[in-house]
Amino acid sequence: QVQLVESGGGLAQPGGSLRLSCAASGSIFSPNFMGWYRQAPGKQRVLVATITSGGLTNYADSVKGRFTISRDNAKNTVTLQMNSLKPEDTAVYYCSIVIPSIKPNTYWGQGTQVTVSS
């Protein structure tokens, strides 16, 4: 019903920047919540940032002031701008969308690797 395709990611040096993008297609209804999660090796998947279709944002404390989430409702895309990257930001990053009005209501992208290393 809903497909998410991620792009971006890769290798960055500490202090550098990367940009992740995600495009959603299919049965996209408002209101909805789009966001980014990450999973480091051997750890659980955790929230990075979310944004509602109305533009309200929420960030994990570990990325506040460094990462910025934004979205384009007309294109059903969400972007994560990551600045001042740290080695501990290394993880697989997953895009997600929650659409409360449909079932199932939660969808995930395939994940994209972000590695921060000198």
PyRosetta script that sets phi, psi and omega in degrees:
from pyrosetta import init, pose_from_sequence

init()
pose = pose_from_sequence("QVQLVESGGGLAQPGGSLRLSCAASGSIFSPNFMGWYRQAPGKQRVLVATITSGGLTNYADSVKGRFTISRDNAKNTVTLQMNSLKPEDTAVYYCSIVIPSIKPNTYWGQGTQVTVSS")
pose.set_psi(1, -39.6)
pose.set_omega(1, 179.8)
pose.set_phi(2, -131.2)
pose.set_psi(2, 134.1)
pose.set_omega(2, 177.2)
pose.set_phi(3, -120.8)
pose.set_psi(3, 141.1)
pose.set_omega(3, 177.9)
pose.set_phi(4, -123.1)
pose.set_psi(4, 129.5)
pose.set_omega(4, 178.8)
pose.set_phi(5, -122.8)
pose.set_psi(5, 120.0)
pose.set_omega(5, -178.1)
pose.set_phi(6, -97.9)
pose.set_psi(6, 154.2)
pose.set_omega(6, 173.7)
pose.set_phi(7, -147.6)
pose.set_psi(7, 162.4)
pose.set_omega(7, -177.2)
pose.set_phi(8, 98.1)
pose.set_psi(8, -161.7)
pose.set_omega(8, -176.2)
pose.set_phi(9, 84.9)
pose.set_psi(9, -172.0)
pose.set_omega(9, -179.4)
pose.set_phi(10, 122.8)
pose.set_psi(10, -150.3)
pose.set_omega(10, -175.7)
pose.set_phi(11, -108.2)
pose.set_psi(11, 134.6)
pose.set_omega(11, 176.1)
pose.set_phi(12, -138.4)
pose.set_psi(12, 153.4)
pose.set_omega(12, 175.1)
pose.set_phi(13, -83.4)
pose.set_psi(13, 154.6)
pose.set_omega(13, 174.2)
pose.set_phi(14, -54.4)
pose.set_psi(14, 134.4)
pose.set_omega(14, -175.9)
pose.set_phi(15, 89.4)
pose.set_psi(15, -8.3)
pose.set_omega(15, -178.5)
pose.set_phi(16, -85.6)
pose.set_psi(16, -172.2)
pose.set_omega(16, -176.9)
pose.set_phi(17, -131.9)
pose.set_psi(17, 151.9)
pose.set_omega(17, 171.3)
pose.set_phi(18, -144.2)
pose.set_psi(18, 158.3)
pose.set_omega(18, -179.6)
pose.set_phi(19, -130.4)
pose.set_psi(19, 127.0)
pose.set_omega(19, 177.0)
pose.set_phi(20, -108.6)
pose.set_psi(20, 140.3)
pose.set_omega(20, 176.1)
pose.set_phi(21, -128.8)
pose.set_psi(21, 152.4)
pose.set_omega(21, -179.7)
pose.set_phi(22, -144.9)
pose.set_psi(22, 130.8)
pose.set_omega(22, 178.6)
pose.set_phi(23, -114.5)
pose.set_psi(23, 128.8)
pose.set_omega(23, 178.8)
pose.set_phi(24, -104.0)
pose.set_psi(24, 142.5)
pose.set_omega(24, 176.9)
pose.set_phi(25, -141.0)
pose.set_psi(25, 159.8)
pose.set_omega(25, -179.6)
pose.set_phi(26, 110.3)
pose.set_psi(26, -142.4)
pose.set_omega(26, -175.5)
pose.set_phi(27, -84.4)
pose.set_psi(27, 78.8)
pose.set_omega(27, -178.6)
pose.set_phi(28, -98.1)
pose.set_psi(28, 114.8)
pose.set_omega(28, 178.1)
pose.set_phi(29, -120.8)
pose.set_psi(29, 149.4)
pose.set_omega(29, 173.5)
pose.set_phi(30, -98.5)
pose.set_psi(30, 147.7)
pose.set_omega(30, 1.6)
pose.set_phi(31, -77.6)
pose.set_psi(31, 157.0)
pose.set_omega(31, 174.3)
pose.set_phi(32, -151.4)
pose.set_psi(32, 167.2)
pose.set_omega(32, -178.3)
pose.set_phi(33, -125.0)
pose.set_psi(33, 125.7)
pose.set_omega(33, 174.9)
pose.set_phi(34, -113.6)
pose.set_psi(34, 151.2)
pose.set_omega(34, -177.6)
pose.set_phi(35, -167.0)
pose.set_psi(35, 176.9)
pose.set_omega(35, 178.1)
pose.set_phi(36, -125.3)
pose.set_psi(36, 136.6)
pose.set_omega(36, 174.6)
pose.set_phi(37, -125.9)
pose.set_psi(37, 162.6)
pose.set_omega(37, 177.2)
pose.set_phi(38, -141.0)
pose.set_psi(38, 153.1)
pose.set_omega(38, -179.9)
pose.set_phi(39, -136.5)
pose.set_psi(39, 114.2)
pose.set_omega(39, 176.1)
pose.set_phi(40, -86.3)
pose.set_psi(40, 158.2)
pose.set_omega(40, -179.2)
pose.set_phi(41, -55.4)
pose.set_psi(41, 129.4)
pose.set_omega(41, 177.5)
pose.set_phi(42, 76.3)
pose.set_psi(42, 6.3)
pose.set_omega(42, -178.4)
pose.set_phi(43, -123.0)
pose.set_psi(43, 165.7)
pose.set_omega(43, 178.4)
pose.set_phi(44, -77.4)
pose.set_psi(44, 158.5)
pose.set_omega(44, 174.6)
pose.set_phi(45, -72.9)
pose.set_psi(45, 133.3)
pose.set_omega(45, -176.9)
pose.set_phi(46, -130.6)
pose.set_psi(46, 156.0)
pose.set_omega(46, 179.4)
pose.set_phi(47, -68.5)
pose.set_psi(47, 139.3)
pose.set_omega(47, 172.3)
pose.set_phi(48, -107.4)
pose.set_psi(48, -55.4)
pose.set_omega(48, -179.7)
pose.set_phi(49, -162.2)
pose.set_psi(49, 149.0)
pose.set_omega(49, 175.7)
pose.set_phi(50, -134.2)
pose.set_psi(50, 159.3)
pose.set_omega(50, 177.6)
pose.set_phi(51, -146.6)
pose.set_psi(51, 134.4)
pose.set_omega(51, 179.0)
pose.set_phi(52, -84.0)
pose.set_psi(52, 167.9)
pose.set_omega(52, 177.2)
pose.set_phi(53, -65.3)
pose.set_psi(53, -17.4)
pose.set_omega(53, 175.5)
pose.set_phi(54, -89.8)
pose.set_psi(54, -2.8)
pose.set_omega(54, 175.3)
pose.set_phi(55, 97.1)
pose.set_psi(55, 4.1)
pose.set_omega(55, 177.5)
pose.set_phi(56, -75.9)
pose.set_psi(56, 134.6)
pose.set_omega(56, -175.5)
pose.set_phi(57, -115.2)
pose.set_psi(57, 157.1)
pose.set_omega(57, 176.7)
pose.set_phi(58, -145.2)
pose.set_psi(58, 135.4)
pose.set_omega(58, -177.2)
pose.set_phi(59, -127.7)
pose.set_psi(59, 147.5)
pose.set_omega(59, 168.2)
pose.set_phi(60, -66.8)
pose.set_psi(60, 145.6)
pose.set_omega(60, -178.7)
pose.set_phi(61, -57.1)
pose.set_psi(61, -33.2)
pose.set_omega(61, -175.1)
pose.set_phi(62, -68.8)
pose.set_psi(62, -15.9)
pose.set_omega(62, -177.7)
pose.set_phi(63, -118.1)
pose.set_psi(63, -2.9)
pose.set_omega(63, -179.5)
pose.set_phi(64, -58.7)
pose.set_psi(64, 133.8)
pose.set_omega(64, -179.8)
pose.set_phi(65, 85.2)
pose.set_psi(65, -10.5)
pose.set_omega(65, 179.6)
pose.set_phi(66, -115.6)
pose.set_psi(66, -35.8)
pose.set_omega(66, -177.8)
pose.set_phi(67, -108.3)
pose.set_psi(67, 147.8)
pose.set_omega(67, 176.7)
pose.set_phi(68, -133.2)
pose.set_psi(68, 125.9)
pose.set_omega(68, 176.6)
pose.set_phi(69, -102.7)
pose.set_psi(69, 141.2)
pose.set_omega(69, 178.3)
pose.set_phi(70, -147.4)
pose.set_psi(70, 164.7)
pose.set_omega(70, -180.0)
pose.set_phi(71, -147.8)
pose.set_psi(71, 157.7)
pose.set_omega(71, 175.4)
pose.set_phi(72, -120.5)
pose.set_psi(72, 103.9)
pose.set_omega(72, -175.7)
pose.set_phi(73, -66.0)
pose.set_psi(73, -32.1)
pose.set_omega(73, -179.7)
pose.set_phi(74, -65.9)
pose.set_psi(74, -32.2)
pose.set_omega(74, -178.0)
pose.set_phi(75, -103.4)
pose.set_psi(75, -4.0)
pose.set_omega(75, -176.9)
pose.set_phi(76, 54.8)
pose.set_psi(76, 48.0)
pose.set_omega(76, 178.2)
pose.set_phi(77, -121.7)
pose.set_psi(77, 152.5)
pose.set_omega(77, 175.2)
pose.set_phi(78, -133.0)
pose.set_psi(78, 141.1)
pose.set_omega(78, -176.0)
pose.set_phi(79, -127.1)
pose.set_psi(79, 142.8)
pose.set_omega(79, 175.0)
pose.set_phi(80, -122.3)
pose.set_psi(80, 110.5)
pose.set_omega(80, 175.2)
pose.set_phi(81, -91.1)
pose.set_psi(81, 120.8)
pose.set_omega(81, -176.3)
pose.set_phi(82, -114.5)
pose.set_psi(82, 115.5)
pose.set_omega(82, 178.8)
pose.set_phi(83, -116.1)
pose.set_psi(83, 165.5)
pose.set_omega(83, 178.6)
pose.set_phi(84, 49.0)
pose.set_psi(84, 48.6)
pose.set_omega(84, -175.5)
pose.set_phi(85, -64.3)
pose.set_psi(85, 146.9)
pose.set_omega(85, 179.6)
pose.set_phi(86, -122.2)
pose.set_psi(86, 155.8)
pose.set_omega(86, 177.4)
pose.set_phi(87, -55.0)
pose.set_psi(87, -32.4)
pose.set_omega(87, -179.9)
pose.set_phi(88, -72.8)
pose.set_psi(88, -4.8)
pose.set_omega(88, 172.7)
pose.set_phi(89, -81.8)
pose.set_psi(89, -7.5)
pose.set_omega(89, 179.2)
pose.set_phi(90, -61.8)
pose.set_psi(90, 124.4)
pose.set_omega(90, -177.2)
pose.set_phi(91, -177.9)
pose.set_psi(91, 171.3)
pose.set_omega(91, 166.3)
pose.set_phi(92, -89.4)
pose.set_psi(92, 127.2)
pose.set_omega(92, -177.8)
pose.set_phi(93, -102.3)
pose.set_psi(93, 132.0)
pose.set_omega(93, -177.7)
pose.set_phi(94, -118.2)
pose.set_psi(94, 133.6)
pose.set_omega(94, 171.9)
pose.set_phi(95, -86.3)
pose.set_psi(95, 145.1)
pose.set_omega(95, 176.9)
pose.set_phi(96, -141.1)
pose.set_psi(96, 157.6)
pose.set_omega(96, 172.5)
pose.set_phi(97, -139.7)
pose.set_psi(97, 136.7)
pose.set_omega(97, 175.4)
pose.set_phi(98, -117.8)
pose.set_psi(98, 122.9)
pose.set_omega(98, -179.7)
pose.set_phi(99, -120.6)
pose.set_psi(99, 96.9)
pose.set_omega(99, -173.0)
pose.set_phi(100, -58.7)
pose.set_psi(100, -24.1)
pose.set_omega(100, -172.9)
pose.set_phi(101, -84.3)
pose.set_psi(101, -3.6)
pose.set_omega(101, 179.9)
pose.set_phi(102, -126.4)
pose.set_psi(102, 165.7)
pose.set_omega(102, 176.6)
pose.set_phi(103, -131.1)
pose.set_psi(103, 132.4)
pose.set_omega(103, -8.5)
pose.set_phi(104, -64.2)
pose.set_psi(104, 159.5)
pose.set_omega(104, -173.2)
pose.set_phi(105, -108.1)
pose.set_psi(105, -0.4)
pose.set_omega(105, -177.7)
pose.set_phi(106, -127.4)
pose.set_psi(106, 132.2)
pose.set_omega(106, -178.7)
pose.set_phi(107, -133.4)
pose.set_psi(107, 151.7)
pose.set_omega(107, -177.9)
pose.set_phi(108, -128.1)
pose.set_psi(108, 149.4)
pose.set_omega(108, 169.9)
pose.set_phi(109, -80.6)
pose.set_psi(109, 179.7)
pose.set_omega(109, -175.3)
pose.set_phi(110, -81.3)
pose.set_psi(110, -14.5)
pose.set_omega(110, -179.5)
pose.set_phi(111, 95.5)
pose.set_psi(111, 146.3)
pose.set_omega(111, 176.9)
pose.set_phi(112, -137.7)
pose.set_psi(112, 136.4)
pose.set_omega(112, -175.1)
pose.set_phi(113, -80.3)
pose.set_psi(113, 132.7)
pose.set_omega(113, 171.2)
pose.set_phi(114, -121.3)
pose.set_psi(114, 122.9)
pose.set_omega(114, 179.3)
pose.set_phi(115, -123.0)
pose.set_psi(115, 125.7)
pose.set_omega(115, 178.7)
pose.set_phi(116, -114.9)
pose.set_psi(116, 111.9)
pose.set_omega(116, -175.0)
pose.set_phi(117, -158.6)
pose.set_psi(117, 148.3)
pose.set_omega(117, 175.4)
pose.set_phi(118, -92.2)
pose.dump_pdb("model.pdb")
